[in-house]
Structures are given as C-alpha cells and as structure tokens.
C-alpha cells in the first residue's frame, strides 16, 4: 500500500518491471538512479520525478521525452500514460498517488505556510520563513512530505510532526497539516514585476515584488557565475568554474544538470520568475534579464 503522506508514481519499465519513484528520484543509466535503464540510447541522468504544486511531473534533464509522439521538456504524470525516452524505450505510468495533506507551520505573527525542502525560521524583526539553510536562523526545518526534522538554536535535531510545538523566546509555533490544494496556492507575484539579483558567489538573493529567493552553496555559485559572465556561456565552462577542470566530463555534466535543476526548483518554490535562467539546445546557458531588472555583483 502506498504511503498516504508521500507522493509516488508507479512506473512499468521497458523490461516489464515495476518501480515506485518519488520526488527527486532519477531515471537513467547511472548506477545510483532509482530507475536504472541499461540502454545506450538513454542518458545517464535522463529525467527526474518532481513534485510541483499539487502534481507529480517527469522533468527532462539530459535526455528527451516524448508523449504521443510530441517532444516535451516535462509532463504531468497520469495513469495510463506512455512516455518515450528513446525510440522503442518506453515507460508506462501504472499509478500516481499524492497526499491529501502536507506539513506546515503557523504561529504568533506567522500565517499558516507549507514546509518545502529546507526552510529557516526567523523571529526578528517579524516571524518569517525563508527557503534554504541560514546559520543565523532561530530554527531550521528539513524533510519531505511525511518525514520532517527541526533544529532550534544549538539544540540537537529532532523529529517534527503535526501537533508538535516550538517555543522561541516569547513566540509559540506549531506544526499543522495543510490540504494539498491550499498548499499549492502559495503566494506569487506578477511575472512582469522587476527582479533584483544580489550575487555574492557563495550566497545570492533574488527579489521580486515582496518575495525573496535565498540561495546558498552550488545554486548560488551557478547564478553568480552567470552574473559574472554577463552573457551566454557553455555549460562546461560554467561547470569547470564551479567544480574545477580536473573532473571527468560525464560526471561534471551530471553535477551541472542537478545544480541547474535545484536552482530552477528554488525559483519555483519561492514564487519568483522561473525564466531567469535559460539553457539552449546547444548547451549554452544564460541569465535572461528584462527591462527594469537590476543585478548587483558583490563578488
């Protein structure tokens, strides 16, 4: 029986076997792929299952996808679909299950909000949640769907589930279950609102309207390198700047694809414009700016 609090897709592979995949799971030739397909026509990290809003999608990474003969970069998964990875290499979707509720947080001065990925809680100057890990935060939450952890200050991390409470100074917070349909309708801003990017290499911020996307680590470095290039750049050049030229090319490409996927996911989760970073079919990647956008290079 599929877990009620975890989104999963059941896929029949080309050999007739069954695999159950969740958010972030890979399909491809890589030995660590959750659905490994040993076929030279399939890329190492061909596609990834992604939970976006209230739907599970299959997102193309290094390979192509076709549905009913049409090339697509991503597809909302549904029972009965046949997705082609390469000529004669097909996946059949046998079942798709998403939870009815997701874990969220609410408290004094903090409206009820869903938790996604890694989230930091700040109490000053007002209670707020920011995506990502921040060492100066009052508390950090991490996990996915049915399994969450929290660390408050210097205390050891502990499990965090619906009904649990946190006391930070004079403020009380509690874990609550939020219907998935409500969690999916997180605040967004007009796509026409100007963007301000602050790039500091190991950290970066994207401001749009009243929303802020906070980046750290590799996603921040990738965005900062694009800011420094001031134009299109080959993926391999960017990857070598981040991980060094000594890395093997295929491993470098896998790292780059995963970093780009994480960066785009952070854009989506934060509600800021998703077309800031665009990659062409020739391997060129570019930071796309519109009139009114501002970039601050603090490196």
C-alpha positions in Angstrom: 0.0 0.0 0.0 1.4 3.4 -0.9 2.2 5.9 1.9 -0.6 8.4 2.3 1.8 11.2 3.1 4.2 10.7 0.2 3.7 11.4 -3.4 4.8 8.5 -5.6 4.5 7.3 -9.2 4.4 3.6 -10.1 6.2 3.0 -13.4 6.5 -0.1 -15.5 9.9 -0.1 -17.2 10.8 -1.4 -20.7 11.5 -4.9 -19.3 8.1 -5.1 -17.6 9.4 -4.5 -14.1 7.7 -2.1 -11.6 9.4 0.8 -9.8 8.0 3.2 -7.3 9.5 6.7 -7.5 9.1 9.9 -5.5 10.1 13.5 -5.7 13.8 13.9 -6.7 14.2 10.3 -7.9 16.3 9.9 -11.1 15.7 7.8 -14.2 18.7 6.9 -16.4 21.8 4.9 -16.9 23.5 6.0 -13.7 24.1 3.2 -11.2 22.6 5.3 -8.5 19.4 6.2 -10.5 16.3 4.9 -8.7 15.0 3.6 -12.0 18.1 2.4 -13.9 17.7 1.7 -17.6 20.7 0.0 -19.1 20.4 1.2 -22.7 22.9 3.3 -24.6 20.0 5.4 -26.0 19.2 6.6 -22.5 21.2 9.4 -20.9 23.0 8.9 -17.5 20.5 11.3 -15.8 17.8 11.2 -18.3 14.8 12.6 -16.3 13.7 13.3 -12.7 10.4 12.9 -10.9 9.4 16.3 -9.4 6.6 17.3 -7.1 5.4 20.8 -8.2 2.4 22.4 -6.5 -0.1 19.6 -6.2 1.1 17.4 -9.2 3.9 14.9 -9.9 5.8 15.6 -13.1 8.6 13.9 -15.0 11.2 16.5 -16.0 13.8 16.0 -18.7 17.4 16.5 -17.6 19.9 15.3 -20.1 17.6 13.3 -22.2 14.4 13.9 -24.2 10.9 12.9 -23.6 8.0 12.2 -25.9 4.3 11.8 -25.2 2.0 10.7 -28.0 4.9 11.4 -30.5 5.4 15.0 -29.3 8.7 16.2 -27.7 8.2 17.7 -24.2 10.5 19.0 -21.6 8.2 17.9 -18.8 4.9 16.1 -18.4 2.3 15.9 -15.6 2.1 12.2 -14.7 -1.2 10.4 -15.1 -2.3 6.8 -15.0 -2.1 5.1 -18.4 0.5 7.4 -20.0 3.2 6.1 -22.1 6.4 8.2 -22.1 9.1 7.5 -24.6 12.7 8.1 -23.6 14.2 7.0 -26.9 12.9 5.0 -29.9 11.5 1.8 -28.5 12.3 2.7 -24.9 9.0 3.4 -23.2 7.7 3.9 -19.6 4.1 3.2 -18.7 2.5 5.0 -15.7 0.6 2.5 -13.7 -0.4 4.6 -10.7 0.1 8.2 -9.3 -0.6 9.0 -5.6 -0.3 12.4 -3.9 -1.1 13.1 -0.3 -4.2 14.9 0.7 -2.3 17.0 3.3 1.3 18.4 3.7 3.0 19.6 6.9 3.0 23.3 7.6 3.9 25.8 10.3 1.9 28.6 11.9 2.3 30.7 15.0 2.2 34.2 16.5 2.7 36.6 13.7 3.3 33.8 11.2 0.4 32.8 8.9 0.0 29.1 8.1 2.5 28.1 5.5 3.6 24.8 4.0 7.1 23.5 4.5 9.2 22.6 1.4 12.7 21.2 1.3 14.9 23.1 3.7 13.3 26.1 5.4 14.7 28.6 8.0 12.6 30.4 10.6 13.4 33.9 11.7 11.6 35.7 14.5 13.1 39.2 14.1 12.1 41.8 13.1 9.0 39.7 12.5 8.3 36.0 12.2 9.0 34.7 8.7 10.1 31.6 6.8 12.9 31.7 4.2 13.9 28.9 1.9 17.3 27.3 2.5 19.7 26.9 5.4 20.8 30.1 7.2 23.2 29.7 10.2 21.7 32.8 11.9 18.1 31.4 11.8 16.2 30.7 15.0 15.2 27.3 13.7 15.7 25.1 10.6 13.3 22.6 9.2 14.1 20.0 6.6 12.5 16.9 5.1 9.9 15.9 2.6 6.2 15.2 2.9 5.9 12.5 5.7 9.3 12.9 7.4 10.5 16.2 8.9 13.2 17.3 11.3 13.8 20.5 13.2 16.8 22.1 14.9 16.3 25.0 17.2 19.4 27.1 18.0 22.2 24.9 19.2 19.9 22.1 20.3 20.1 18.6 18.7 17.8 18.0 15.8 14.5 16.1 16.4 11.6 14.8 14.5 8.9 17.3 13.7 5.3 16.2 13.0 1.7 17.6 13.0 0.8 18.7 16.5 4.4 19.4 17.7 5.1 22.8 19.2 8.1 25.1 19.3 8.7 27.9 21.8 11.3 30.5 20.7 11.5 33.3 23.2 8.0 34.6 23.8 6.7 33.2 20.5 4.9 29.9 20.1 4.8 27.9 16.8 3.1 24.7 15.9 3.2 22.1 13.1 -0.1 21.7 11.3 -1.4 19.7 8.3 -2.5 21.8 5.3 -4.7 20.4 2.5 -2.5 20.0 -0.6 -4.8 22.2 -2.7 -4.2 25.1 -0.3 -0.5 24.5 0.0 -0.2 24.6 -3.8 -1.6 28.1 -3.9 1.4 29.7 -2.3 1.8 33.5 -2.9 3.3 34.5 -6.2 3.8 37.9 -7.9 3.2 39.1 -11.4 5.7 37.8 -13.9 6.0 41.4 -15.1 7.4 42.6 -11.7 11.1 43.6 -12.0 13.7 41.4 -10.4 16.7 42.4 -8.3 19.6 39.9 -8.1 22.3 40.2 -5.4 25.1 37.8 -6.2 27.9 37.1 -3.6 29.1 33.8 -5.0 28.5 31.5 -2.0 25.2 33.2 -1.4 22.7 35.0 -3.6 19.3 36.6 -3.4 16.6 37.2 -6.0 13.9 39.8 -5.0 10.7 40.1 -7.0 7.7 42.1 -5.7 7.5 41.2 -2.0 9.1 37.7 -2.4 12.7 36.7 -1.8 14.5 33.6 -3.1 17.6 32.9 -0.9 20.3 30.8 -2.4 23.4 29.2 -0.9 26.1 26.7 -2.0 26.2 25.4 -5.6 22.9 27.0 -6.8 24.2 30.4 -5.6 27.6 29.9 -7.3 25.9 28.9 -10.5 23.8 32.1 -10.5 26.8 34.2 -9.5 28.9 32.8 -12.4 26.1 33.7 -14.8 26.1 37.2 -13.4 29.9 37.4 -13.8 29.8 36.2 -17.5 27.2 38.9 -18.4 26.0 36.8 -21.4 25.6 33.2 -22.7 28.2 30.6 -21.6 28.8 27.0 -22.3 27.7 24.6 -19.6 31.1 23.0 -19.5 32.9 26.4 -18.9 30.5 27.2 -16.0 30.9 23.7 -14.5 34.6 23.9 -14.6 34.5 27.3 -12.8 32.4 25.7 -10.0 34.0 22.2 -9.6 37.4 22.6 -11.4 38.7 21.4 -14.7 40.0 18.1 -13.4 36.6 16.4 -13.1 35.6 13.8 -15.6 33.3 15.3 -18.3 30.3 13.0 -17.8 30.4 13.4 -14.0 30.7 17.1 -14.5 27.6 17.2 -16.7 25.6 15.2 -14.2 26.6 17.6 -11.4 25.7 20.6 -13.6 22.3 19.2 -14.5 21.5 18.6 -10.9 22.6 22.0 -9.9 20.5 23.7 -12.6 17.5 21.6 -11.6 17.9 22.7 -8.0 18.3 26.3 -9.0 15.1 26.3 -11.0 13.2 24.5 -8.2 14.3 27.2 -5.8 12.8 29.8 -8.2 9.5 27.9 -8.4 9.3 27.3 -4.6 10.0 30.9 -3.8 7.4 32.2 -6.4 9.8 34.4 -8.3 10.1 34.4 -12.1 11.1 31.0 -13.4 12.6 32.1 -16.7 15.6 33.9 -15.3 18.0 31.1 -16.3 17.5 29.5 -19.8 19.5 26.7 -21.4 19.6 26.3 -25.2 19.7 23.0 -27.1 23.3 23.7 -27.9 24.4 23.7 -24.3 24.6 27.5 -23.8 23.1 28.8 -20.6 22.1 32.4 -20.0 20.7 34.8 -17.4 17.7 36.4 -19.0 17.0 40.0 -17.8 14.1 42.2 -18.7 13.6 46.0 -18.6 13.7 47.2 -15.0 15.7 44.2 -13.7 18.7 45.0 -11.6 21.9 43.0 -10.9 24.2 43.7 -8.0 27.6 41.9 -8.4 29.0 41.7 -4.8 31.8 39.2 -5.6 
